[in-house]
Amino acid sequence: MSDTINADEAFVGTVEPEGADKLDEARLTEWMAANVEGFEGPLHLTKFKGGQSNPTYKVEAKSGNYVLRRKPFGPLLPSAHAVDREYKVQNALNKAGFPAARQYGLCTDDSVVGSWFYVMDMVDGKTIWDGAMPGSTPDYRRQTYLAMIDALAQLHNTDVDAVGLSDFGKPGNYFGRQIDRWTKQYKLSETEHMDGMEQLIKWLPANLPEQTRTSVVHGDYRIDNMIWAKDRPEVLAVLDWELSTLGDPLGDFSYVCMAYVTENAGRSGVHDLDRKALGIPELEEVVERYCAATGRDSLPDMNWLFAYNFFRLAGILQGIKKRVIDGTASSAHAKAQSDRVLPLVDRAMEYAKRAGM
């Protein structure tokens, strides 16, 4: 599988919406004519195959292509699928010069398509699905990875007060709040008892690293959640802001570093690759570059951070697993994702023990 595809296929291709996924195109056309600057119909909708959480559509119109993201239909977990927050953070960051897609409008009227949604620009670029970046040169890979870290540093250096995001979340105790959140979500979605998960739920909050900074935290920052320029190693837009909030920027940085402790398998992991031959910078260089760009002298124990990230992923995928069982998961890939819960718990336990559990 190639590492790059057109923006038209940025979510692994589109399909014609069926059943509950169909939206009222007439109502949507009316809304876009009234709310989207420069819009000119008629429009045609297709649904992206990817995206476990918020169903995402490609909107083709005479005036150009757009992306629509909506809340799923059916019962939802508390605080999940907040498309209004996705819209708000991207809108503020785009206006501040950060590579986020231009936002055209947010609709909180369920009568238009059946749920809240927002419309944004469809950025013309490519997606890098495979962290090995097959077909690229070592220098191109290196510059791509460094650009990814530089964009993350830019996000974390953004003044939240200056861009109007001071109310986007609670500034303190980020890891404690995240552990509490994903523990609650996990319990609401629990389908079987997992002893490792119970141990992590007790150990992680009792061993929190000190939070010394607050920034916008993306929550799912990795190489395949971006639109890249087609002909140069430049981030054009960071996608998938559904987990974003204010918090400890080390949540994002440690998450992107998870690639170094994750097998590739055609995805973002680089642990089992010959990184030197491929030109992919080592973890130590990535840490050094991020620290230099954000004015840090050092980082806390990465083992605790990796344990936390594997725990968090397990909590997220448990929610998908529950939706698969309930029949409300929106992605064709959801079943495969749900089978990863227990292995993620095992990995979290491995790093928790390295951190002194």
C-alpha positions in Angstrom: 0.0 0.0 0.0 1.4 3.4 -0.9 2.1 5.9 1.8 0.3 8.7 0.0 -3.1 9.1 -1.5 -5.1 12.1 -2.8 -7.1 14.2 -0.4 -10.2 12.8 -2.1 -9.3 9.5 -0.4 -8.0 10.9 2.9 -10.2 8.7 4.9 -9.5 5.5 2.9 -12.0 6.3 0.2 -15.7 7.2 0.1 -18.9 5.3 -0.3 -22.5 6.2 -1.1 -24.3 6.8 2.2 -26.9 4.1 3.0 -29.7 3.8 5.5 -29.1 5.9 8.6 -26.0 7.5 7.0 -28.1 9.2 4.4 -28.5 13.0 5.0 -31.2 15.3 3.6 -29.3 16.9 0.8 -32.1 19.5 0.1 -32.0 20.7 3.7 -28.2 20.7 3.8 -28.1 22.7 0.5 -30.4 25.3 2.0 -28.2 25.5 5.2 -24.9 25.8 3.2 -26.3 28.5 1.0 -27.2 30.5 4.1 -24.1 29.8 6.1 -21.1 28.8 4.0 -19.3 31.8 2.3 -19.0 31.4 -1.4 -21.1 28.2 -1.6 -22.8 27.4 -4.8 -24.9 24.2 -5.3 -26.0 21.7 -6.3 -24.2 19.3 -3.9 -23.4 15.6 -3.8 -22.6 13.7 -0.6 -20.4 10.6 -0.1 -19.3 9.2 3.2 -15.6 8.5 4.1 -15.1 4.9 5.2 -12.7 5.8 8.0 -13.3 7.5 11.3 -14.6 5.5 14.2 -16.2 8.3 16.1 -17.8 11.2 14.2 -19.2 10.2 10.7 -17.4 12.3 8.0 -18.7 13.2 4.6 -17.2 14.6 1.4 -19.4 17.4 0.0 -18.9 18.1 -3.7 -20.4 21.3 -5.0 -20.1 23.7 -7.9 -18.1 26.0 -5.6 -15.7 23.3 -4.6 -15.2 20.4 -2.2 -15.9 20.5 1.5 -15.8 18.1 4.5 -18.8 17.7 6.8 -18.5 16.0 10.2 -21.5 15.2 12.3 -22.4 13.5 15.6 -23.4 9.9 15.3 -27.1 9.1 15.5 -28.3 7.0 18.5 -27.3 6.9 22.2 -23.9 8.6 22.9 -21.6 8.6 25.9 -21.5 11.8 28.0 -19.1 14.5 26.6 -18.3 12.4 23.5 -18.7 13.5 19.8 -18.6 17.2 20.6 -18.4 18.5 17.1 -18.9 22.1 18.4 -15.5 21.8 20.2 -13.8 20.5 17.0 -15.1 23.4 15.1 -14.1 26.0 17.8 -10.5 24.8 18.2 -9.8 24.5 14.4 -11.4 27.9 13.7 -9.3 29.6 16.3 -6.1 27.9 15.3 -6.6 28.5 11.6 -7.1 32.2 12.1 -3.9 32.2 14.2 -1.9 30.8 11.4 -1.6 27.2 12.6 -2.2 24.5 9.9 -5.8 23.6 10.6 -8.5 23.5 8.0 -10.6 26.6 7.4 -14.0 26.3 9.1 -17.1 27.5 7.3 -19.9 26.9 9.7 -21.3 25.0 12.7 -25.0 23.8 12.8 -26.6 23.0 16.2 -30.1 22.5 14.7 -30.8 18.8 14.6 -33.6 19.3 12.1 -31.2 19.9 9.2 -29.4 16.5 9.0 -30.5 14.8 12.2 -27.6 15.8 14.4 -25.1 18.7 15.0 -22.5 19.1 12.3 -19.9 21.4 10.9 -18.4 22.1 7.5 -14.8 22.8 6.7 -12.5 23.2 3.8 -11.3 20.0 2.1 -7.5 20.6 2.0 -5.8 19.5 -1.2 -2.9 17.3 -0.3 -1.9 13.8 0.6 -2.1 11.5 3.6 0.8 9.5 4.9 -0.8 6.2 6.1 2.5 4.2 6.6 5.2 5.6 8.9 7.8 3.8 6.8 6.8 6.1 3.9 7.6 3.6 1.2 8.8 5.2 -2.1 10.2 8.3 -0.3 13.9 9.2 0.0 15.7 9.1 3.4 16.0 12.9 3.4 12.3 13.4 2.5 11.3 11.0 5.4 13.6 12.8 7.8 12.2 16.3 6.9 8.7 15.0 7.1 9.2 13.7 10.7 10.9 16.9 11.7 8.1 18.9 10.2 5.6 16.9 12.2 7.5 17.7 15.5 7.8 21.4 14.5 4.1 21.7 13.9 3.4 20.1 17.3 5.7 22.6 19.0 3.9 25.4 17.1 0.6 24.1 18.6 2.0 23.9 22.1 3.6 27.4 21.8 0.3 29.0 20.8 -1.0 31.5 23.4 -4.4 30.1 24.3 -5.6 33.4 25.7 -4.6 35.3 22.6 -6.4 33.0 20.2 -9.6 32.9 22.3 -9.3 29.4 23.7 -8.8 30.1 27.4 -12.2 28.5 28.1 -11.5 25.4 26.0 -10.8 23.2 29.0 -9.5 23.1 32.6 -5.9 24.1 32.7 -4.6 21.9 35.6 -4.3 18.3 36.5 -4.5 17.2 32.8 -3.3 13.6 33.2 -5.4 13.1 36.4 -8.5 14.4 34.6 -7.8 12.3 31.5 -7.4 9.1 33.5 -10.6 9.9 35.3 -12.4 10.5 32.0 -11.2 7.3 30.3 -11.8 5.3 33.4 -15.4 6.5 33.4 -15.8 5.9 29.7 -14.3 2.5 30.0 -16.6 1.5 32.8 -19.6 2.8 30.8 -18.5 0.6 27.9 -17.1 -2.4 29.9 -17.9 -5.8 28.3 -15.7 -8.1 30.4 -13.4 -7.9 33.5 -9.7 -7.2 32.7 -7.4 -7.4 35.8 -4.7 -5.3 34.1 -7.1 -2.5 33.5 -8.2 -2.5 37.1 -4.6 -2.2 38.2 -3.9 0.7 35.9 -7.0 2.5 37.0 -5.5 2.5 40.6 -1.8 2.9 39.8 -1.8 5.7 37.2 -3.6 8.4 39.2 -1.4 7.6 42.2 1.8 8.3 40.3 1.0 11.4 38.2 3.9 13.5 36.8 3.9 17.2 37.7 2.2 19.4 35.1 4.4 22.5 34.5 2.7 23.9 31.3 -0.8 24.2 29.8 -1.5 24.4 26.0 -4.0 23.2 23.5 -3.6 19.4 23.4 -4.7 17.8 20.1 -5.3 14.3 21.7 -4.6 12.2 18.6 -1.5 13.7 17.0 0.2 11.3 14.6 1.5 11.3 11.1 -1.7 9.9 9.5 -3.9 12.5 11.1 -2.6 15.3 8.8 -2.9 16.5 5.3 0.6 16.9 3.8 1.7 19.0 0.8 1.9 16.7 -2.3 5.4 17.8 -3.3 7.2 18.8 -0.1 7.4 17.8 3.6 5.0 20.4 4.9 1.9 20.0 7.2 -1.0 21.7 5.5 -3.7 20.7 8.0 -3.9 18.7 11.2 -7.1 16.6 11.3 -9.3 14.8 13.9 -9.6 17.3 16.8 -12.4 15.4 18.6 -10.1 14.7 21.7 -8.6 18.2 21.9 -8.7 20.2 25.1 -6.5 22.4 27.3 -3.9 20.4 29.2 -0.4 19.2 29.5 1.4 19.3 26.1 3.4 16.2 27.1 0.1 14.3 26.5 0.5 15.0 22.8 4.3 14.7 22.6 4.4 11.3 24.4 1.6 10.1 22.1 3.5 10.9 18.9 6.5 9.2 20.4 4.4 6.1 20.8 5.4 5.4 17.2 8.8 4.4 18.6 7.3 1.7 20.8 4.7 0.4 18.3 5.2 -2.1 15.5 4.7 -0.7 12.0 2.3 -3.2 10.3 1.7 -0.6 7.5 0.7 2.1 10.0 2.3 4.9 11.9 4.6 2.7 14.1 8.4 2.7 13.5 9.7 0.4 16.3 10.6 -2.5 14.1 11.9 -0.5 11.1 15.5 0.2 10.1 15.1 3.8 11.0 18.7 4.8 10.2 18.5 3.4 6.6 15.1 5.0 6.1 16.2 8.4 7.4 13.7 8.5 10.2 15.1 10.4 13.2 15.6 8.5 16.4 13.5 9.2 19.5 16.4 11.0 21.2 16.7 13.5 18.3 12.9 14.0 18.3 12.9 14.7 22.0 15.8 17.1 21.6 14.2 19.0 18.8 10.8 19.3 20.6 12.5 20.4 23.8 14.6 23.0 21.9 11.5 24.4 20.1 9.4 24.6 23.3 12.2 25.8 25.7 12.4 22.7 27.8 15.5 21.3 29.5 14.2 17.7 30.0 11.1 15.5 30.1 9.7 13.3 32.9 9.7 9.5 32.8 8.6 8.4 29.4 7.7 4.9 30.7 4.8 6.4 32.8 3.7 8.4 29.8 3.7 5.4 27.5 1.8 3.4 30.1 -0.8 6.2 30.3 -1.1 6.4 26.5 -1.6 2.6 26.1 -4.2 2.8 28.9 -6.0 5.7 27.2 -6.0 3.9 23.8 -7.5 0.8 25.5 -10.3 3.0 27.0 -11.0 4.6 23.6 -11.1 1.3 21.8 -13.3 -0.3 24.5 -15.9 2.4 23.6 -15.7 1.2 20.0 -16.0 -2.4 21.1 -19.2 -1.6 23.0 -20.6 0.2 19.9 -19.8 -2.9 17.7 -21.7 -5.0 20.2 -24.6 -2.6 20.2 -24.5 -2.3 16.5 -23.9 1.5 16.4 -20.2 1.7 15.3 -19.9 3.8 12.2 -16.8 2.3 10.6 -16.1 -0.9 8.6 -12.8 -1.1 10.6 -14.5 -0.9 14.0 -14.6 -4.7 14.7 -10.8 -5.1 14.0 -10.1 -2.1 16.3 -12.2 -3.5 19.1 -10.1 -6.6 19.2 -7.1 -4.6 20.2 -8.3 -3.7 23.7 -6.6 -6.5 25.7 -3.2 -6.2 23.9 -3.2 -2.5 24.6 -3.9 -3.2 28.3 -1.0 -5.6 28.3 1.4 -3.0 26.8 0.3 -0.4 29.3 1.1 -2.9 32.1 4.5 -3.5 30.6 5.4 0.2 30.7 3.8 0.7 34.1 6.1 -1.9 35.5 9.1 -0.2 33.9 8.0 3.0 35.7 7.9 1.3 39.1 4.5 -0.3 39.4 
